[in-house]
């Protein structure tokens, strides 16, 4: 698995497909902290939202990097379609981990916040960024070319789902009474933003439940995707 992940990353890095999402995220991070001081968790909430889209972008481009022939050759060597896709997911998460470190540590290093940052603040910020990134990866897997050949409509639908999931609270408030259940099908990224909406995040049962719920949701999406891939047993282009 280690060798396969390394191959995926090297192949992806040679393609330069990562440049747009990574560059835009880095640029946004540097510009966002031009003016100081800033509230800690509110700032991290915004960077989580931006990273959510960057993670989706990286996932789509990395998973779609191989053409059908190259993919099947890789799958033959790996002896499993699932192993190939799992290595792609791990590869994306490795790349995202560097963006997470930038998003969390850069404002601390330049003193961009209005108060001192504690170790607890850093741990919460890293966890929140990782979970929303993992969620973005898991959702995006269903919009890769294994399922759809229509690139523009696929991208538009993915962006729509990501946006709605982020503003879920506002959507719920605008729906008629009794119809809020329709938003349950959307990814719970709003829960991360809701957690970071306060200047101080307290360790309690609700916080841990939220984090575990999002981790379980993203993990379940990934597992279901791998099961469907195994049944499909083909890579469409």
C-alpha positions as CSV (number, residue, x, y, z in Angstrom):
1,X,0.0,0.0,0.0
2,X,2.8,2.4,0.9
3,X,4.4,1.9,-2.6
4,X,1.1,2.4,-4.3
5,X,0.3,5.6,-2.4
6,X,3.8,6.9,-3.3
7,X,3.2,6.0,-7.0
8,X,-0.1,7.9,-6.9
9,X,1.4,11.0,-5.4
10,X,4.4,11.0,-7.7
11,X,2.2,10.6,-10.8
12,X,-0.2,13.3,-9.6
13,X,2.5,15.7,-8.8
14,X,4.1,15.3,-12.2
15,X,0.7,16.2,-13.8
16,X,0.6,19.7,-12.1
17,X,-3.2,19.2,-11.7
18,X,-2.8,20.1,-8.0
19,X,-1.4,23.5,-8.8
20,X,-4.7,25.4,-9.1
21,X,-6.4,24.2,-5.9
22,X,-3.2,24.4,-3.8
23,X,-2.2,27.8,-5.2
24,X,-5.6,29.3,-4.6
25,X,-5.8,27.9,-1.1
26,X,-2.4,29.3,-0.2
27,X,-3.2,32.6,-1.8
28,X,-6.4,32.9,0.1
29,X,-4.6,32.0,3.4
30,X,-2.0,34.7,2.9
31,X,-4.6,37.3,1.9
32,X,-7.1,36.4,4.6
33,X,-4.7,37.4,7.3
34,X,-3.5,40.6,5.8
35,X,-5.5,42.5,8.4
36,X,-5.1,41.7,12.0
37,X,-6.1,40.9,14.7
38,X,-8.7,38.2,13.9
39,X,-10.9,36.0,16.1
40,X,-9.4,32.5,16.3
41,X,-12.2,30.0,15.6
42,X,-14.2,32.2,13.3
43,X,-11.1,32.6,11.1
44,X,-10.6,28.8,11.2
45,X,-14.2,28.3,10.3
46,X,-13.7,30.2,7.1
47,X,-10.5,28.3,6.3
48,X,-12.3,25.1,6.9
49,X,-15.0,26.1,4.4
50,X,-12.3,27.0,1.8
51,X,-10.4,23.8,2.4
52,X,-13.6,21.8,2.0
53,X,-13.7,22.9,-1.7
54,X,-10.0,22.5,-2.1
55,X,-10.2,18.9,-0.9
56,X,-13.0,18.2,-3.3
57,X,-11.0,19.7,-6.2
58,X,-7.9,17.7,-5.3
59,X,-9.9,14.5,-5.0
60,X,-11.6,14.9,-8.4
61,X,-8.3,15.6,-10.2
62,X,-6.2,12.9,-8.5
63,X,-8.8,10.2,-8.9
64,X,-9.4,11.1,-12.5
65,X,-5.7,11.4,-13.3
66,X,-5.3,7.9,-14.8
67,X,-7.0,6.9,-18.0
68,X,-8.8,3.6,-18.3
69,X,-5.7,1.7,-19.6
70,X,-3.4,3.0,-17.0
71,X,-5.9,2.4,-14.2
72,X,-6.4,-1.2,-15.2
73,X,-2.7,-1.8,-15.3
74,X,-2.4,-0.3,-11.8
75,X,-5.3,-2.4,-10.6
76,X,-3.7,-5.6,-12.0
77,X,-0.5,-4.9,-10.1
78,X,-2.4,-4.0,-7.0
79,X,-4.7,-7.0,-7.4
80,X,-7.7,-5.0,-6.4
81,X,-9.7,-2.0,-7.6
82,X,-10.4,-1.1,-4.0
83,X,-6.8,-1.0,-3.1
84,X,-6.2,1.5,-6.0
85,X,-9.0,3.8,-4.9
86,X,-8.0,3.6,-1.2
87,X,-4.5,4.6,-2.1
88,X,-5.9,7.6,-4.0
89,X,-7.9,8.6,-0.9
90,X,-4.8,8.3,1.3
91,X,-2.8,10.2,-1.2
92,X,-5.3,13.1,-1.2
93,X,-5.4,13.2,2.6
94,X,-1.6,13.3,2.7
95,X,-1.6,16.3,0.4
96,X,-4.3,18.0,2.3
97,X,-2.4,17.5,5.6
98,X,0.1,20.1,4.4
99,X,-2.7,22.6,3.6
100,X,-4.1,21.9,7.1
101,X,-0.7,22.8,8.7
102,X,-0.6,26.0,6.6
103,X,-4.1,27.0,7.5
104,X,-3.7,26.3,11.2
105,X,0.0,27.4,11.9
106,X,0.4,30.4,9.5
107,X,-1.9,32.8,11.3
108,X,-0.3,31.7,14.6
109,X,3.2,32.3,13.4
110,X,2.4,35.8,12.2
111,X,0.4,36.7,15.3
112,X,-2.8,37.2,13.4
113,X,-5.2,36.5,16.3
114,X,-6.6,38.7,19.0
115,X,-5.5,36.5,21.8
116,X,-2.9,33.9,22.6
117,X,-3.6,30.5,21.0
118,X,-3.6,27.5,23.4
119,X,-2.7,23.9,22.6
120,X,-6.4,23.0,22.9
121,X,-7.2,25.7,20.2
122,X,-4.6,24.1,17.9
123,X,-5.9,20.6,18.4
124,X,-9.5,21.6,17.8
125,X,-8.5,23.5,14.6
126,X,-6.4,20.6,13.2
127,X,-9.2,18.2,14.0
128,X,-11.9,20.4,12.4
129,X,-9.8,21.0,9.3
130,X,-9.1,17.3,8.9
131,X,-12.7,16.2,9.4
132,X,-14.1,18.6,6.9
133,X,-11.4,17.7,4.4
134,X,-12.1,14.0,4.8
135,X,-15.8,14.7,4.3
136,X,-15.0,16.7,1.2
137,X,-12.9,13.8,-0.2
138,X,-15.6,11.2,0.7
139,X,-18.4,13.2,-1.0
140,X,-16.2,14.0,-4.1
141,X,-15.5,10.3,-4.8
142,X,-19.1,9.9,-6.1
143,X,-18.5,12.6,-8.7
144,X,-15.4,11.2,-10.3
145,X,-15.5,9.9,-13.8
146,X,-16.1,6.3,-12.7
147,X,-19.7,7.4,-12.3
148,X,-20.1,10.2,-14.7
149,X,-18.7,11.3,-18.1
150,X,-20.3,14.8,-18.0
151,X,-17.6,16.9,-16.4
152,X,-19.3,20.3,-16.3
153,X,-22.6,19.0,-14.9
154,X,-20.8,16.8,-12.5
155,X,-18.7,19.7,-11.2
156,X,-21.8,22.0,-10.9
157,X,-23.7,19.4,-8.9
158,X,-20.8,18.7,-6.6
159,X,-20.3,22.4,-5.9
160,X,-24.1,22.8,-5.3
161,X,-24.0,20.0,-2.7
162,X,-21.0,21.3,-1.0
163,X,-22.5,24.8,-0.8
164,X,-25.8,23.6,0.6
165,X,-24.1,21.4,3.1
166,X,-22.1,24.4,4.4
167,X,-25.2,26.6,4.7
168,X,-27.5,23.9,6.0
169,X,-28.6,25.9,9.0
170,X,-29.9,28.7,6.7
171,X,-31.6,26.2,4.4
172,X,-33.4,24.5,7.4
173,X,-34.7,27.9,8.6
174,X,-36.1,28.8,5.2
175,X,-37.9,25.5,4.8
176,X,-41.6,25.0,5.8
177,X,-42.1,23.4,9.2
178,X,-41.8,19.6,8.9
179,X,-39.6,19.7,5.8
180,X,-36.2,20.1,7.5
181,X,-35.6,16.3,7.3
182,X,-34.8,16.7,3.6
183,X,-31.4,18.3,4.6
184,X,-30.3,15.2,6.4
185,X,-29.0,13.7,3.2
186,X,-26.5,16.4,2.8
187,X,-23.0,16.1,4.3
188,X,-22.7,17.4,7.9
189,X,-20.0,20.0,7.1
190,X,-22.2,22.7,8.6
191,X,-21.7,21.0,12.0
192,X,-18.0,21.9,11.8
193,X,-18.7,25.5,11.0
194,X,-21.2,25.6,13.8
195,X,-18.6,24.3,16.3
196,X,-16.2,27.0,15.2
197,X,-18.7,29.8,15.4
198,X,-17.8,30.5,19.0
199,X,-14.6,32.2,20.1
200,X,-14.0,29.5,22.7
201,X,-14.7,25.8,22.1
202,X,-15.3,23.8,25.2
203,X,-14.5,20.1,25.6
204,X,-17.8,18.4,26.2
205,X,-19.9,15.4,25.0
206,X,-21.6,17.4,22.2
207,X,-18.2,18.4,20.7
208,X,-16.9,14.8,20.7
209,X,-20.2,13.5,19.4
210,X,-20.1,16.0,16.5
211,X,-16.5,15.0,15.6
212,X,-17.2,11.3,15.9
213,X,-20.4,11.7,13.8
214,X,-18.6,13.5,11.0
215,X,-15.7,11.0,11.0
216,X,-18.2,8.1,10.9
217,X,-20.2,9.8,8.1
218,X,-17.1,10.3,5.9
219,X,-15.8,6.8,6.7
220,X,-19.2,5.3,5.8
221,X,-19.3,7.2,2.5
222,X,-15.8,6.0,1.7
223,X,-16.6,2.3,2.5
224,X,-19.9,2.4,0.5
225,X,-17.9,3.9,-2.5
226,X,-15.4,1.0,-2.3
227,X,-18.2,-1.5,-2.1
228,X,-19.9,0.0,-5.2
229,X,-16.6,0.1,-7.0
230,X,-16.0,-3.6,-6.3
231,X,-19.4,-4.5,-7.6
232,X,-19.0,-2.3,-10.7
233,X,-15.6,-3.8,-11.4
234,X,-14.9,-1.3,-14.2
235,X,-13.5,2.1,-14.8
236,X,-15.6,4.3,-17.1
237,X,-14.1,7.1,-19.1
